[in-house]
Amino acid sequence: MPEPAQQRTSSPGAMAPGPRIVASVLPADLSRLGEEVAALEAAGVDWIQWDVMDACFVPNLTFGPDVIAAARRHTSLPFEAQLMVANPDVLIGPCVEAGCERVIVHAESTHNLHRSLMHVAESGGRAGVAMNPGTPVEAVVNVLDLVDLVLVMTVNPGFGGQAYLATMEPKLRLARAAIEATGRRIWLEVDGGIAPDTIVTCAGAGADVFVTGSTLFHDPQGPRHAVQELRDLAMQGIGDPAFRMR
């Protein structure tokens, strides 16, 4: 069993420039979750995303703050929680207390998105905002001052292993333009179907943070190979050195 982490790294986003590879633990073996997150750190991922699902907002039911807290001591990597739940406000504080530096709220999940994002900051976390495939970028433009990350879903949320929706790439370009217009440093994250054959065009459309689960856990050469391959391909897709240094 890995030794407990003595302290965490800085919050996600506070590292050197370049694309970020983020591990979803959705495909992990939950019976040995501590070992799994420690292995992801050894493989070189930049942070870990927890897909918190309630079988209401999405069809699947996964894990909550207690499981996140149990895994926290096994890695120094930053954690973020993506709340795919019908009532995110009740889980924001518990997820921060469990060890998540960032909490991502879906724009579709709350009647008052602005208030929910403020609640993340009031709870001591960093806020991110997510959009399902059918949600336009305009839905989040007026809350960009409250977040340090925008997540564009490139699948419909609820299950891992789905096919990448290339039709979301124009939306990524719109999201990148909206972020640039703020003059603030805001990550543009994508989640869903991220693999070697999709990450280049995804990066070219403006993304700089790439969430992947199946690709990491199912690479025949292991997760370290998967992380390096994805990072190299993302750099190819980004192309422009000025963008690479944002």
C-alpha positions in Angstrom: 0.0 0.0 0.0 1.4 3.4 -0.9 2.5 5.7 1.9 0.1 8.5 2.7 0.9 11.7 0.9 2.4 14.2 3.3 1.2 17.3 1.4 -0.6 18.1 -1.8 0.9 19.8 -4.8 -0.4 23.3 -5.7 -3.9 23.6 -7.0 -4.7 22.4 -10.5 -3.6 25.1 -13.0 -0.7 26.5 -10.9 1.9 24.5 -12.7 4.2 25.3 -15.7 2.7 26.1 -19.1 1.6 23.3 -21.5 -1.3 20.9 -22.0 -2.7 19.0 -19.1 -3.6 15.3 -19.0 -6.2 14.6 -16.4 -7.2 11.2 -15.2 -10.8 10.2 -14.8 -11.0 7.4 -12.2 -14.3 6.1 -13.6 -12.7 3.0 -15.1 -10.6 2.3 -12.0 -10.8 -0.8 -9.8 -12.7 0.6 -6.9 -11.6 -2.3 -4.6 -8.0 -0.9 -4.8 -8.7 2.8 -5.4 -5.8 4.0 -3.3 -3.3 1.9 -5.4 -5.0 3.1 -8.6 -4.6 6.8 -7.8 -1.0 6.3 -6.7 -0.3 4.5 -10.0 -1.8 7.5 -11.9 0.5 9.8 -10.2 3.5 7.6 -11.1 2.3 7.6 -14.7 2.6 11.4 -14.9 -1.0 12.7 -15.0 -1.4 16.3 -13.9 -4.4 15.9 -11.8 -7.4 13.6 -11.1 -11.0 14.1 -11.8 -13.8 12.5 -9.8 -17.0 11.9 -11.8 -19.6 12.4 -9.1 -22.9 11.0 -10.5 -26.3 10.7 -8.8 -28.3 8.5 -11.2 -30.7 11.5 -11.6 -28.9 14.2 -13.6 -27.1 11.3 -15.4 -28.1 7.6 -15.6 -25.1 6.3 -13.7 -24.3 6.2 -9.9 -20.7 6.5 -8.9 -19.1 7.8 -5.7 -19.2 10.8 -3.4 -17.1 12.7 -0.9 -16.4 9.8 1.4 -14.7 7.8 -1.3 -12.8 10.9 -2.5 -11.6 11.5 1.1 -10.5 7.9 1.4 -8.3 8.2 -1.7 -6.9 11.6 -0.8 -4.0 10.3 1.3 -2.7 8.0 -1.4 -1.5 10.8 -3.7 -0.3 14.4 -3.7 -2.0 15.1 -7.1 -4.6 17.8 -7.1 -8.2 16.6 -7.2 -11.2 18.1 -9.0 -14.8 16.9 -8.7 -17.2 17.1 -11.7 -20.6 17.2 -10.2 -23.0 15.4 -12.6 -25.8 15.7 -10.1 -29.2 17.3 -9.9 -28.5 19.3 -6.7 -24.8 20.3 -6.8 -25.0 22.8 -4.0 -25.3 20.1 -1.3 -22.1 18.4 -2.5 -19.8 21.4 -3.1 -18.7 21.9 0.5 -18.3 18.2 1.2 -16.2 17.7 -1.9 -13.9 20.5 -1.0 -13.6 19.1 2.6 -12.8 15.7 1.0 -9.8 17.1 -0.7 -10.9 18.6 -4.0 -9.1 21.8 -4.9 -11.6 22.4 -7.8 -15.3 21.7 -8.1 -17.0 21.8 -11.5 -20.7 22.6 -11.7 -22.8 21.8 -14.8 -24.6 24.8 -16.1 -27.7 22.6 -16.7 -27.8 21.3 -13.1 -28.7 24.5 -11.1 -31.3 27.2 -11.3 -28.8 29.8 -10.1 -25.4 29.0 -11.7 -23.8 32.2 -10.5 -24.7 31.5 -6.8 -23.5 27.8 -7.1 -20.1 28.9 -8.4 -19.8 31.5 -5.7 -20.6 28.8 -3.2 -17.5 26.9 -4.4 -15.3 29.9 -3.6 -17.0 30.4 -0.3 -16.3 26.7 0.5 -12.6 27.2 -0.1 -12.3 25.7 -3.6 -11.7 26.8 -7.2 -14.8 26.8 -9.4 -15.2 25.3 -12.9 -18.2 25.3 -15.1 -19.2 22.5 -17.5 -21.5 22.3 -20.5 -23.2 19.3 -22.0 -23.1 18.8 -25.7 -26.5 20.5 -26.3 -25.7 23.6 -24.2 -24.4 26.7 -26.0 -21.3 28.6 -24.9 -23.6 31.6 -24.2 -24.9 29.8 -21.1 -21.5 30.3 -19.3 -20.3 33.7 -20.7 -21.7 35.7 -17.8 -20.0 33.5 -15.1 -16.4 33.4 -16.5 -15.3 35.8 -13.9 -16.0 33.2 -11.2 -14.1 30.2 -12.7 -10.6 29.2 -13.6 -11.8 26.3 -15.9 -14.4 25.8 -18.5 -15.3 22.2 -19.4 -16.9 21.3 -22.8 -18.3 17.8 -22.7 -17.4 15.9 -25.9 -19.8 13.1 -25.0 -23.1 13.0 -23.2 -22.2 12.6 -19.5 -23.0 9.4 -17.6 -20.8 6.7 -18.8 -17.1 6.1 -19.8 -15.9 4.7 -23.0 -18.1 6.7 -25.3 -17.2 7.9 -28.8 -15.8 11.4 -29.2 -18.2 14.0 -30.6 -16.2 15.9 -33.2 -19.2 18.2 -33.7 -18.2 19.8 -30.5 -15.0 21.3 -32.0 -16.7 24.5 -33.3 -18.1 24.9 -29.8 -14.5 24.6 -28.4 -13.4 27.4 -30.7 -16.3 29.6 -29.5 -15.4 28.8 -25.9 -11.7 29.6 -26.5 -12.8 33.0 -28.0 -15.0 33.8 -25.0 -12.1 32.9 -22.6 -9.6 35.1 -24.6 -12.1 38.0 -24.5 -11.9 38.0 -20.7 -8.2 38.5 -20.5 -8.0 36.0 -17.7 -6.1 32.7 -17.4 -8.9 30.1 -17.7 -8.3 26.5 -18.7 -10.4 25.0 -21.4 -11.0 21.3 -20.6 -12.6 18.6 -22.7 -14.0 15.3 -21.4 -15.2 12.4 -23.4 -13.6 10.1 -26.0 -10.2 11.6 -25.6 -7.7 9.3 -27.2 -4.7 9.4 -29.6 -6.9 9.6 -32.6 -9.0 12.6 -31.3 -6.7 14.7 -29.1 -4.9 16.5 -32.0 -8.0 18.1 -33.5 -9.4 18.8 -30.1 -6.3 20.7 -29.1 -6.3 22.5 -32.4 -9.8 23.7 -31.6 -8.6 25.4 -28.4 -8.6 22.9 -25.6 -5.6 22.7 -23.2 -6.8 20.2 -20.6 -7.8 16.7 -21.6 -9.7 14.3 -19.4 -9.3 10.7 -20.2 -10.1 7.4 -18.5 -10.4 4.5 -20.8 -7.2 5.4 -22.8 -5.1 5.5 -19.6 -6.5 2.3 -18.1 -6.5 0.2 -21.2 -3.3 1.1 -22.9 -1.4 -2.2 -23.6 1.9 -0.4 -22.7 0.5 1.0 -19.5 -0.7 4.4 -18.3 2.7 6.1 -18.4 2.9 5.4 -22.1 -0.6 6.7 -22.6 0.1 9.9 -20.7 3.2 10.7 -22.7 1.6 9.9 -26.0 -1.4 12.1 -25.3 0.8 14.9 -24.1 2.9 14.8 -27.2 -0.1 14.7 -29.5 -1.8 17.6 -27.7 1.4 19.7 -28.3 1.2 18.8 -32.0 -2.5 19.9 -32.1 -1.8 23.2 -30.2 0.9 24.0 -32.7 1.2 27.7 -32.0 4.0 28.3 -29.4 2.2 31.5 -28.2 -0.8 29.4 -27.3 1.4 26.7 -25.8 2.7 29.2 -23.3 -0.7 30.4 -22.1 
